[in-house]
């Protein structure tokens, strides 16, 4: 895969340090517990209040701004090229998790380097 360069005000170390205090497993576990509570009719009120929406991300514009092909962008996100194509033409929309990742990449394009090195 070709090497890409991206500009950011943050160094790779600073980006990585932003994730040091995040326990991803605990977040997934907590989400599963909330889903189970919801299914059983025992979801707490804050479960519903926490839901937020992200601004729409134009996948095609984002991909072009990163100078990536559909194939390279799909590989970066862990989806198929057809999925990226479908998002770009409006046949389907990204999942909520994919939307969050796309939103984060849009806000901080240097995350692409972190993802490529993961």
C-alpha positions, 0 to 999 in steps of 0.5 A: 500500500502506498504511504500517505502524508497528512497534516495535523497540529497534533503529533502521533504521540499526542494522538496516541496519548488521547487514547491512553485513559480510554478502556475500550473493553469497558465501553463495549461491556457497558453498552452491552449491559445497557442493551440487555437492560433495555431488552428486559425493560429495565433501561435507566432514563440516562440511557436514552438521554445520552444518545447524540447525533453526529453531523452528516459526513460526505463520504466522497468528499472526505475520501477525496480530501484524504487523497485515497481511492475507494479501495484504500479507504475501504481497507482503512475502514475495514469495509468492502469497496462496494460499501464505500461505493454505496455510501458515496452514491447514497444507496446505503448509509454508514452504521452509527459506529462507522459514522463516528469513525468517519466524523473523527477522521473528518475532524482529525485527518491524522487519525488515518496514520494511526489506523494505518499503523494499527 
